[in-house]
Structure formats: structure tokens, C-alpha cells
Amino acid sequence: MICAICQKKEVYVKCQGCGIPLCEDCFKFDLFGHGCGCVVPLYLCPTCINDPTENPYTTGDM
């Protein structure tokens, strides 16, 4: 399976927002902190990383 963004490389992960396949060059990474002290890694596409419904900590310019 190839990346939905660049259409060139093999898939590394699926976007945790919309589910599209992403290569290691095209995914965006962020951390989601819960109030209990847990931190969950987020692997998102360029659209979902800036969407506050998918990434509550976005500044809109990632």
C-alpha cells in the first residue's frame, strides 16, 4: 500500500483522525496529554493535525 499524500512511499501508519495511509515522511506527530498524566502519541495527516476536533492542542499552523 502506498501513501495517500505523496503517492510514492510505502505506508508507515494510518492517520488516527481520518484513517488515510501515510508514509514516514508525510505523517505529522503530536502528543495528546490526558489529565491523569498519561501522554498518547498522535499520528495524523496534514489536515487532521490542524483540526481541533482531531487534535485539541493544535495551533492551526502545524
mmCIF file of the N, C-alpha and C atoms, coordinates in Angstrom:
data_MODEL
# 
_entry.id   MODEL 
# 
loop_
_atom_site.group_PDB 
_atom_site.id 
_atom_site.type_symbol 
_atom_site.label_atom_id 
_atom_site.label_alt_id 
_atom_site.label_comp_id 
_atom_site.label_asym_id 
_atom_site.label_entity_id 
_atom_site.label_seq_id 
_atom_site.pdbx_PDB_ins_code 
_atom_site.Cartn_x 
_atom_site.Cartn_y 
_atom_site.Cartn_z 
_atom_site.occupancy 
_atom_site.B_iso_or_equiv 
_atom_site.pdbx_formal_charge 
_atom_site.auth_seq_id 
_atom_site.auth_comp_id 
_atom_site.auth_asym_id 
_atom_site.auth_atom_id 
_atom_site.pdbx_PDB_model_num 
ATOM 1   N N  . MET A 1 1  ? 0.850   -1.161 0.000  1.00 0.00 ? 1  MET A N  1 
ATOM 2   C CA . MET A 1 1  ? 0.000   0.000  0.000  1.00 0.00 ? 1  MET A CA 1 
ATOM 3   C C  . MET A 1 1  ? 0.906   1.237  0.000  1.00 0.00 ? 1  MET A C  1 
ATOM 4   N N  . ILE A 1 2  ? 0.520   2.250  -0.778 1.00 0.00 ? 2  ILE A N  1 
ATOM 5   C CA . ILE A 1 2  ? 1.319   3.470  -0.849 1.00 0.00 ? 2  ILE A CA 1 
ATOM 6   C C  . ILE A 1 2  ? 0.631   4.624  -0.124 1.00 0.00 ? 2  ILE A C  1 
ATOM 7   N N  . CYS A 1 3  ? 1.404   5.618  0.202  1.00 0.00 ? 3  CYS A N  1 
ATOM 8   C CA . CYS A 1 3  ? 0.941   6.788  0.940  1.00 0.00 ? 3  CYS A CA 1 
ATOM 9   C C  . CYS A 1 3  ? -0.118  7.560  0.157  1.00 0.00 ? 3  CYS A C  1 
ATOM 10  N N  . ALA A 1 4  ? -1.171  7.982  0.836  1.00 0.00 ? 4  ALA A N  1 
ATOM 11  C CA . ALA A 1 4  ? -2.253  8.735  0.196  1.00 0.00 ? 4  ALA A CA 1 
ATOM 12  C C  . ALA A 1 4  ? -1.852  10.181 -0.095 1.00 0.00 ? 4  ALA A C  1 
ATOM 13  N N  . ILE A 1 5  ? -0.814  10.690 0.559  1.00 0.00 ? 5  ILE A N  1 
ATOM 14  C CA . ILE A 1 5  ? -0.394  12.074 0.353  1.00 0.00 ? 5  ILE A CA 1 
ATOM 15  C C  . ILE A 1 5  ? 0.590   12.182 -0.814 1.00 0.00 ? 5  ILE A C  1 
ATOM 16  N N  . CYS A 1 6  ? 1.734   11.506 -0.710 1.00 0.00 ? 6  CYS A N  1 
ATOM 17  C CA . CYS A 1 6  ? 2.777   11.644 -1.741 1.00 0.00 ? 6  CYS A CA 1 
ATOM 18  C C  . CYS A 1 6  ? 2.627   10.648 -2.892 1.00 0.00 ? 6  CYS A C  1 
ATOM 19  N N  . GLN A 1 7  ? 1.897   9.583  -2.669 1.00 0.00 ? 7  GLN A N  1 
ATOM 20  C CA . GLN A 1 7  ? 1.686   8.542  -3.683 1.00 0.00 ? 7  GLN A CA 1 
ATOM 21  C C  . GLN A 1 7  ? 2.993   7.886  -4.140 1.00 0.00 ? 7  GLN A C  1 
ATOM 22  N N  . LYS A 1 8  ? 4.032   7.906  -3.268 1.00 0.00 ? 8  LYS A N  1 
ATOM 23  C CA . LYS A 1 8  ? 5.330   7.371  -3.661 1.00 0.00 ? 8  LYS A CA 1 
ATOM 24  C C  . LYS A 1 8  ? 5.846   6.280  -2.734 1.00 0.00 ? 8  LYS A C  1 
ATOM 25  N N  . LYS A 1 9  ? 5.707   6.455  -1.448 1.00 0.00 ? 9  LYS A N  1 
ATOM 26  C CA . LYS A 1 9  ? 6.351   5.561  -0.486 1.00 0.00 ? 9  LYS A CA 1 
ATOM 27  C C  . LYS A 1 9  ? 5.359   4.596  0.148  1.00 0.00 ? 9  LYS A C  1 
ATOM 28  N N  . GLU A 1 10 ? 5.928   3.559  0.751  1.00 0.00 ? 10 GLU A N  1 
ATOM 29  C CA . GLU A 1 10 ? 5.124   2.566  1.466  1.00 0.00 ? 10 GLU A CA 1 
ATOM 30  C C  . GLU A 1 10 ? 4.518   3.180  2.726  1.00 0.00 ? 10 GLU A C  1 
ATOM 31  N N  . VAL A 1 11 ? 3.384   2.656  3.116  1.00 0.00 ? 11 VAL A N  1 
ATOM 32  C CA . VAL A 1 11 ? 2.669   3.148  4.303  1.00 0.00 ? 11 VAL A CA 1 
ATOM 33  C C  . VAL A 1 11 ? 3.432   2.798  5.570  1.00 0.00 ? 11 VAL A C  1 
ATOM 34  N N  . TYR A 1 12 ? 3.504   3.752  6.465  1.00 0.00 ? 12 TYR A N  1 
ATOM 35  C CA . TYR A 1 12 ? 4.132   3.580  7.772  1.00 0.00 ? 12 TYR A CA 1 
ATOM 36  C C  . TYR A 1 12 ? 3.072   3.487  8.872  1.00 0.00 ? 12 TYR A C  1 
ATOM 37  N N  . VAL A 1 13 ? 2.013   4.316  8.734  1.00 0.00 ? 13 VAL A N  1 
ATOM 38  C CA . VAL A 1 13 ? 0.956   4.390  9.744  1.00 0.00 ? 13 VAL A CA 1 
ATOM 39  C C  . VAL A 1 13 ? -0.303  4.944  9.079  1.00 0.00 ? 13 VAL A C  1 
ATOM 40  N N  . LYS A 1 14 ? -1.461  4.705  9.700  1.00 0.00 ? 14 LYS A N  1 
ATOM 41  C CA . LYS A 1 14 ? -2.705  5.323  9.232  1.00 0.00 ? 14 LYS A CA 1 
ATOM 42  C C  . LYS A 1 14 ? -3.021  6.518  10.115 1.00 0.00 ? 14 LYS A C  1 
ATOM 43  N N  . CYS A 1 15 ? -3.571  7.561  9.526  1.00 0.00 ? 15 CYS A N  1 
ATOM 44  C CA . CYS A 1 15 ? -3.961  8.744  10.274 1.00 0.00 ? 15 CYS A CA 1 
ATOM 45  C C  . CYS A 1 15 ? -4.982  8.344  11.325 1.00 0.00 ? 15 CYS A C  1 
ATOM 46  N N  . GLN A 1 16 ? -4.758  8.760  12.554 1.00 0.00 ? 16 GLN A N  1 
ATOM 47  C CA . GLN A 1 16 ? -5.674  8.426  13.641 1.00 0.00 ? 16 GLN A CA 1 
ATOM 48  C C  . GLN A 1 16 ? -6.924  9.300  13.615 1.00 0.00 ? 16 GLN A C  1 
ATOM 49  N N  . GLY A 1 17 ? -6.969  10.258 12.707 1.00 0.00 ? 17 GLY A N  1 
ATOM 50  C CA . GLY A 1 17 ? -8.161  11.080 12.541 1.00 0.00 ? 17 GLY A CA 1 
ATOM 51  C C  . GLY A 1 17 ? -9.062  10.519 11.456 1.00 0.00 ? 17 GLY A C  1 
ATOM 52  N N  . CYS A 1 18 ? -8.586  10.577 10.211 1.00 0.00 ? 18 CYS A N  1 
ATOM 53  C CA . CYS A 1 18 ? -9.420  10.173 9.077  1.00 0.00 ? 18 CYS A CA 1 
ATOM 54  C C  . CYS A 1 18 ? -9.111  8.776  8.541  1.00 0.00 ? 18 CYS A C  1 
ATOM 55  N N  . GLY A 1 19 ? -7.979  8.197  8.946  1.00 0.00 ? 19 GLY A N  1 
ATOM 56  C CA . GLY A 1 19 ? -7.672  6.827  8.568  1.00 0.00 ? 19 GLY A CA 1 
ATOM 57  C C  . GLY A 1 19 ? -6.920  6.637  7.267  1.00 0.00 ? 19 GLY A C  1 
ATOM 58  N N  . ILE A 1 20 ? -6.479  7.734  6.611  1.00 0.00 ? 20 ILE A N  1 
ATOM 59  C CA . ILE A 1 20 ? -5.754  7.543  5.352  1.00 0.00 ? 20 ILE A CA 1 
ATOM 60  C C  . ILE A 1 20 ? -4.360  6.992  5.623  1.00 0.00 ? 20 ILE A C  1 
ATOM 61  N N  . PRO A 1 21 ? -3.820  6.198  4.694  1.00 0.00 ? 21 PRO A N  1 
ATOM 62  C CA . PRO A 1 21 ? -2.477  5.645  4.867  1.00 0.00 ? 21 PRO A CA 1 
ATOM 63  C C  . PRO A 1 21 ? -1.407  6.709  4.615  1.00 0.00 ? 21 PRO A C  1 
ATOM 64  N N  . LEU A 1 22 ? -0.377  6.724  5.477  1.00 0.00 ? 22 LEU A N  1 
ATOM 65  C CA . LEU A 1 22 ? 0.677   7.736  5.403  1.00 0.00 ? 22 LEU A CA 1 
ATOM 66  C C  . LEU A 1 22 ? 2.055   7.091  5.490  1.00 0.00 ? 22 LEU A C  1 
ATOM 67  N N  . CYS A 1 23 ? 3.011   7.625  4.730  1.00 0.00 ? 23 CYS A N  1 
ATOM 68  C CA . CYS A 1 23 ? 4.398   7.168  4.834  1.00 0.00 ? 23 CYS A CA 1 
ATOM 69  C C  . CYS A 1 23 ? 5.082   7.922  5.968  1.00 0.00 ? 23 CYS A C  1 
ATOM 70  N N  . GLU A 1 24 ? 6.314   7.539  6.274  1.00 0.00 ? 24 GLU A N  1 
ATOM 71  C CA . GLU A 1 24 ? 7.005   8.180  7.393  1.00 0.00 ? 24 GLU A CA 1 
ATOM 72  C C  . GLU A 1 24 ? 7.422   9.616  7.106  1.00 0.00 ? 24 GLU A C  1 
ATOM 73  N N  . ASP A 1 25 ? 7.395   10.043 5.854  1.00 0.00 ? 25 ASP A N  1 
ATOM 74  C CA . ASP A 1 25 ? 7.692   11.438 5.531  1.00 0.00 ? 25 ASP A CA 1 
ATOM 75  C C  . ASP A 1 25 ? 6.455   12.331 5.592  1.00 0.00 ? 25 ASP A C  1 
ATOM 76  N N  . CYS A 1 26 ? 5.274   11.764 5.437  1.00 0.00 ? 26 CYS A N  1 
ATOM 77  C CA . CYS A 1 26 ? 4.052   12.568 5.324  1.00 0.00 ? 26 CYS A CA 1 
ATOM 78  C C  . CYS A 1 26 ? 3.211   12.652 6.594  1.00 0.00 ? 26 CYS A C  1 
ATOM 79  N N  . PHE A 1 27 ? 3.417   11.758 7.559  1.00 0.00 ? 27 PHE A N  1 
ATOM 80  C CA . PHE A 1 27 ? 2.603   11.860 8.764  1.00 0.00 ? 27 PHE A CA 1 
ATOM 81  C C  . PHE A 1 27 ? 3.122   12.983 9.656  1.00 0.00 ? 27 PHE A C  1 
ATOM 82  N N  . LYS A 1 28 ? 2.237   13.526 10.466 1.00 0.00 ? 28 LYS A N  1 
ATOM 83  C CA . LYS A 1 28 ? 2.569   14.552 11.452 1.00 0.00 ? 28 LYS A CA 1 
ATOM 84  C C  . LYS A 1 28 ? 2.409   13.930 12.838 1.00 0.00 ? 28 LYS A C  1 
ATOM 85  N N  . PHE A 1 29 ? 3.272   14.307 13.742 1.00 0.00 ? 29 PHE A N  1 
ATOM 86  C CA . PHE A 1 29 ? 3.297   13.713 15.078 1.00 0.00 ? 29 PHE A CA 1 
ATOM 87  C C  . PHE A 1 29 ? 3.000   14.779 16.123 1.00 0.00 ? 29 PHE A C  1 
ATOM 88  N N  . ASP A 1 30 ? 2.167   14.428 17.080 1.00 0.00 ? 30 ASP A N  1 
ATOM 89  C CA . ASP A 1 30 ? 1.900   15.299 18.214 1.00 0.00 ? 30 ASP A CA 1 
ATOM 90  C C  . ASP A 1 30 ? 1.631   14.406 19.417 1.00 0.00 ? 30 ASP A C  1 
ATOM 91  N N  . LEU A 1 31 ? 1.608   14.999 20.581 1.00 0.00 ? 31 LEU A N  1 
ATOM 92  C CA . LEU A 1 31 ? 1.329   14.265 21.806 1.00 0.00 ? 31 LEU A CA 1 
ATOM 93  C C  . LEU A 1 31 ? 0.050   14.802 22.425 1.00 0.00 ? 31 LEU A C  1 
ATOM 94  N N  . PHE A 1 32 ? -0.818  13.891 22.867 1.00 0.00 ? 32 PHE A N  1 
ATOM 95  C CA . PHE A 1 32 ? -2.085  14.246 23.495 1.00 0.00 ? 32 PHE A CA 1 
ATOM 96  C C  . PHE A 1 32 ? -1.994  13.885 24.967 1.00 0.00 ? 32 PHE A C  1 
ATOM 97  N N  . GLY A 1 33 ? -2.013  14.897 25.827 1.00 0.00 ? 33 GLY A N  1 
ATOM 98  C CA . GLY A 1 33 ? -1.915  14.656 27.259 1.00 0.00 ? 33 GLY A CA 1 
ATOM 99  C C  . GLY A 1 33 ? -3.277  14.555 27.905 1.00 0.00 ? 33 GLY A C  1 
ATOM 100 N N  . HIS A 1 34 ? -3.470  13.551 28.717 1.00 0.00 ? 34 HIS A N  1 
ATOM 101 C CA . HIS A 1 34 ? -4.694  13.388 29.490 1.00 0.00 ? 34 HIS A CA 1 
ATOM 102 C C  . HIS A 1 34 ? -4.464  13.951 30.890 1.00 0.00 ? 34 HIS A C  1 
ATOM 103 N N  . GLY A 1 35 ? -5.512  14.287 31.589 1.00 0.00 ? 35 GLY A N  1 
ATOM 104 C CA . GLY A 1 35 ? -5.415  14.847 32.923 1.00 0.00 ? 35 GLY A CA 1 
ATOM 105 C C  . GLY A 1 35 ? -4.788  13.914 33.941 1.00 0.00 ? 35 GLY A C  1 
ATOM 106 N N  . CYS A 1 36 ? -4.761  12.621 33.647 1.00 0.00 ? 36 CYS A N  1 
ATOM 107 C CA . CYS A 1 36 ? -4.230  11.649 34.603 1.00 0.00 ? 36 CYS A CA 1 
ATOM 108 C C  . CYS A 1 36 ? -2.707  11.532 34.530 1.00 0.00 ? 36 CYS A C  1 
ATOM 109 N N  . GLY A 1 37 ? -2.080  12.282 33.665 1.00 0.00 ? 37 GLY A N  1 
ATOM 110 C CA . GLY A 1 37 ? -0.635  12.195 33.497 1.00 0.00 ? 37 GLY A CA 1 
ATOM 111 C C  . GLY A 1 37 ? -0.209  11.297 32.355 1.00 0.00 ? 37 GLY A C  1 
ATOM 112 N N  . CYS A 1 38 ? -1.171  10.683 31.659 1.00 0.00 ? 38 CYS A N  1 
ATOM 113 C CA . CYS A 1 38 ? -0.877  9.841  30.506 1.00 0.00 ? 38 CYS A CA 1 
ATOM 114 C C  . CYS A 1 38 ? -0.655  10.716 29.279 1.00 0.00 ? 38 CYS A C  1 
ATOM 115 N N  . VAL A 1 39 ? 0.276   10.317 28.441 1.00 0.00 ? 39 VAL A N  1 
ATOM 116 C CA . VAL A 1 39 ? 0.533   11.014 27.186 1.00 0.00 ? 39 VAL A CA 1 
ATOM 117 C C  . VAL A 1 39 ? 0.418   9.994  26.054 1.00 0.00 ? 39 VAL A C  1 
ATOM 118 N N  . VAL A 1 40 ? -0.423  10.298 25.072 1.00 0.00 ? 40 VAL A N  1 
ATOM 119 C CA . VAL A 1 40 ? -0.679  9.398  23.959 1.00 0.00 ? 40 VAL A CA 1 
ATOM 120 C C  . VAL A 1 40 ? -0.117  10.018 22.683 1.00 0.00 ? 40 VAL A C  1 
ATOM 121 N N  . PRO A 1 41 ? 0.686   9.269  21.919 1.00 0.00 ? 41 PRO A N  1 
ATOM 122 C CA . PRO A 1 41 ? 1.185   9.809  20.654 1.00 0.00 ? 41 PRO A CA 1 
ATOM 123 C C  . PRO A 1 41 ? 0.067   9.867  19.616 1.00 0.00 ? 41 PRO A C  1 
ATOM 124 N N  . LEU A 1 42 ? 0.050   10.912 18.822 1.00 0.00 ? 42 LEU A N  1 
ATOM 125 C CA . LEU A 1 42 ? -0.911  11.064 17.737 1.00 0.00 ? 42 LEU A CA 1 
ATOM 126 C C  . LEU A 1 42 ? -0.165  11.050 16.410 1.00 0.00 ? 42 LEU A C  1 
ATOM 127 N N  . TYR A 1 43 ? -0.620  10.225 15.495 1.00 0.00 ? 43 TYR A N  1 
ATOM 128 C CA . TYR A 1 43 ? -0.083  10.181 14.141 1.00 0.00 ? 43 TYR A CA 1 
ATOM 129 C C  . TYR A 1 43 ? -1.206  10.649 13.225 1.00 0.00 ? 43 TYR A C  1 
ATOM 130 N N  . LEU A 1 44 ? -1.037  11.825 12.646 1.00 0.00 ? 44 LEU A N  1 
ATOM 131 C CA . LEU A 1 44 ? -2.119  12.444 11.886 1.00 0.00 ? 44 LEU A CA 1 
ATOM 132 C C  . LEU A 1 44 ? -1.634  12.925 10.529 1.00 0.00 ? 44 LEU A C  1 
ATOM 133 N N  . CYS A 1 45 ? -2.575  13.065 9.608  1.00 0.00 ? 45 CYS A N  1 
ATOM 134 C CA . CYS A 1 45 ? -2.276  13.622 8.289  1.00 0.00 ? 45 CYS A CA 1 
ATOM 135 C C  . CYS A 1 45 ? -2.177  15.149 8.422  1.00 0.00 ? 45 CYS A C  1 
ATOM 136 N N  . PRO A 1 46 ? -1.672  15.850 7.402  1.00 0.00 ? 46 PRO A N  1 
ATOM 137 C CA . PRO A 1 46 ? -1.546  17.308 7.480  1.00 0.00 ? 46 PRO A CA 1 
ATOM 138 C C  . PRO A 1 46 ? -2.869  18.031 7.707  1.00 0.00 ? 46 PRO A C  1 
ATOM 139 N N  . THR A 1 47 ? -3.982  17.476 7.284  1.00 0.00 ? 47 THR A N  1 
ATOM 140 C CA . THR A 1 47 ? -5.284  18.101 7.509  1.00 0.00 ? 47 THR A CA 1 
ATOM 141 C C  . THR A 1 47 ? -5.743  17.910 8.949  1.00 0.00 ? 47 THR A C  1 
ATOM 142 N N  . CYS A 1 48 ? -5.684  16.681 9.446  1.00 0.00 ? 48 CYS A N  1 
ATOM 143 C CA . CYS A 1 48 ? -6.167  16.381 10.791 1.00 0.00 ? 48 CYS A CA 1 
ATOM 144 C C  . CYS A 1 48 ? -5.297  16.997 11.884 1.00 0.00 ? 48 CYS A C  1 
ATOM 145 N N  . ILE A 1 49 ? -3.999  17.191 11.637 1.00 0.00 ? 49 ILE A N  1 
ATOM 146 C CA . ILE A 1 49 ? -3.132  17.770 12.662 1.00 0.00 ? 49 ILE A CA 1 
ATOM 147 C C  . ILE A 1 49 ? -3.576  19.192 13.006 1.00 0.00 ? 49 ILE A C  1 
ATOM 148 N N  . ASN A 1 50 ? -4.197  19.894 12.057 1.00 0.00 ? 50 ASN A N  1 
ATOM 149 C CA . ASN A 1 50 ? -4.658  21.268 12.268 1.00 0.00 ? 50 ASN A CA 1 
ATOM 150 C C  . ASN A 1 50 ? -6.146  21.365 12.565 1.00 0.00 ? 50 ASN A C  1 
ATOM 151 N N  . ASP A 1 51 ? -6.811  20.222 12.732 1.00 0.00 ? 51 ASP A N  1 
ATOM 152 C CA . ASP A 1 51 ? -8.246  20.187 13.016 1.00 0.00 ? 51 ASP A CA 1 
ATOM 153 C C  . ASP A 1 51 ? -8.452  20.044 14.529 1.00 0.00 ? 51 ASP A C  1 
ATOM 154 N N  . PRO A 1 52 ? -9.028  21.047 15.187 1.00 0.00 ? 52 PRO A N  1 
ATOM 155 C CA . PRO A 1 52 ? -9.176  20.975 16.642 1.00 0.00 ? 52 PRO A CA 1 
ATOM 156 C C  . PRO A 1 52 ? -10.078 19.844 17.142 1.00 0.00 ? 52 PRO A C  1 
ATOM 157 N N  . THR A 1 53 ? -10.913 19.266 16.284 1.00 0.00 ? 53 THR A N  1 
ATOM 158 C CA . THR A 1 53 ? -11.716 18.126 16.713 1.00 0.00 ? 53 THR A CA 1 
ATOM 159 C C  . THR A 1 53 ? -10.876 16.847 16.762 1.00 0.00 ? 53 THR A C  1 
ATOM 160 N N  . GLU A 1 54 ? -9.810  16.776 15.974 1.00 0.00 ? 54 GLU A N  1 
ATOM 161 C CA . GLU A 1 54 ? -8.919  15.620 15.962 1.00 0.00 ? 54 GLU A CA 1 
ATOM 162 C C  . GLU A 1 54 ? -7.703  15.842 16.862 1.00 0.00 ? 54 GLU A C  1 
ATOM 163 N N  . ASN A 1 55 ? -7.214  17.072 16.942 1.00 0.00 ? 55 ASN A N  1 
ATOM 164 C CA . ASN A 1 55 ? -6.035  17.416 17.730 1.00 0.00 ? 55 ASN A CA 1 
ATOM 165 C C  . ASN A 1 55 ? -6.362  18.641 18.573 1.00 0.00 ? 55 ASN A C  1 
ATOM 166 N N  . PRO A 1 56 ? -6.823  18.434 19.796 1.00 0.00 ? 56 PRO A N  1 
ATOM 167 C CA . PRO A 1 56 ? -7.266  19.558 20.624 1.00 0.00 ? 56 PRO A CA 1 
ATOM 168 C C  . PRO A 1 56 ? -6.161  20.555 20.972 1.00 0.00 ? 56 PRO A C  1 
ATOM 169 N N  . TYR A 1 57 ? -4.909  20.194 20.782 1.00 0.00 ? 57 TYR A N  1 
ATOM 170 C CA . TYR A 1 57 ? -3.801  21.086 21.119 1.00 0.00 ? 57 TYR A CA 1 
ATOM 171 C C  . TYR A 1 57 ? -3.246  21.833 19.908 1.00 0.00 ? 57 TYR A C  1 
ATOM 172 N N  . THR A 1 58 ? -3.896  21.737 18.780 1.00 0.00 ? 58 THR A N  1 
ATOM 173 C CA . THR A 1 58 ? -3.380  22.383 17.575 1.00 0.00 ? 58 THR A CA 1 
ATOM 174 C C  . THR A 1 58 ? -3.353  23.902 17.706 1.00 0.00 ? 58 THR A C  1 
ATOM 175 N N  . THR A 1 59 ? -2.354  24.477 17.063 1.00 0.00 ? 59 THR A N  1 
ATOM 176 C CA . THR A 1 59 ? -2.291  25.927 16.957 1.00 0.00 ? 59 THR A CA 1 
ATOM 177 C C  . THR A 1 59 ? -2.747  26.359 15.568 1.00 0.00 ? 59 THR A C  1 
ATOM 178 N N  . GLY A 1 60 ? -3.046  25.367 14.715 1.00 0.00 ? 60 GLY A N  1 
ATOM 179 C CA . GLY A 1 60 ? -3.538  25.642 13.368 1.00 0.00 ? 60 GLY A CA 1 
ATOM 180 C C  . GLY A 1 60 ? -2.458  25.909 12.348 1.00 0.00 ? 60 GLY A C  1 
ATOM 181 N N  . ASP A 1 61 ? -1.192  25.783 12.737 1.00 0.00 ? 61 ASP A N  1 
ATOM 182 C CA . ASP A 1 61 ? -0.100  26.068 11.805 1.00 0.00 ? 61 ASP A CA 1 
ATOM 183 C C  . ASP A 1 61 ? 0.954   24.958 11.771 1.00 0.00 ? 61 ASP A C  1 
ATOM 184 N N  . MET A 1 62 ? 0.527   23.747 12.030 1.00 0.00 ? 62 MET A N  1 
ATOM 185 C CA . MET A 1 62 ? 1.491   22.636 12.079 1.00 0.00 ? 62 MET A CA 1 
ATOM 186 C C  . MET A 1 62 ? 1.653   22.000 10.720 1.00 0.00 ? 62 MET A C  1 
# 
